[in-house]
């Protein structure tokens, strides 16, 4: 089970407050997950990646994100620890990997990047090999050449890029990113159906241009639950007790910080809200949070009792589910 984390704030955060210092940081989750329900992949030791945008625009550096990846376990990488203490950013993507597809290599570590865009995936595209070649045929040459690795995740990113009017643009609206994401999911579903794939795919996709964020919690099934996804928002995210005990505080109605994660980073149950299966979360440039249903043939309205009865066995069996119960400190 991979783990991912997104931070977007009105002020830059020191990366160590997300990656290394919290007792239940994404790096600690990689080897000591309190909510892991799968035994298939007990640790996330197949590499990691962190991507961030500069706090202040520099013409010489440009507006594209910086990416640091490694195939070493995240908890054993001293360079990551050093960098996290010295880098601040208002928008961060982080990912720890347990391989489900593709080899162990730097090219296969998330997040993937193209121009201003970063992309991550937690999940798996079922029987991807059955329609990979057909997917590639739909891609224009410039997008096809973007792919450097061999994962279903990066080819999904290429498909996403092909849905944008101009993937090399200097700016995107959140509605553009949202529309491209919905079209990507629809195309993957159609390709799978045409190839005779019967098993559901888990598509927790995340994309950002450094200003807006779009993330999905999605499964191509009416009966199964998607891989877990949570979000938290507030005015400050800080350590309140020794030992890396953090919490999200809300001093007023402003949303200065929005975090999205496969698994909560804090032990405070009230800090986090579970995103419903087959929903999209959009964070706008003005820090508004939109929760939007992905309405297709796999969508079940929350008012339907079947929505509460989705089976977690698929996500558990594949190692992509975290229990919706409060975390307990060690």
PyMOL commands that set and color helices and strands:
alter all, ss='L'
color gray80, all
select helices_A, chain A and resi 16-19+26-29+74-76+78-84+106-108+128-130+132-137+141-144+152-162+174-194+269-271+305-308+313-317
alter helices_A, ss='H'
color red, helices_A
select strands_A, chain A and resi 3-14+48-52+66-70+88-96+112-114+117-124+202-208+213-217+230-234+236-241+245-249+257-261+273-274+279-283+289-293
alter strands_A, ss='S'
color yellow, strands_A
deselect
rebuild
show_as cartoon
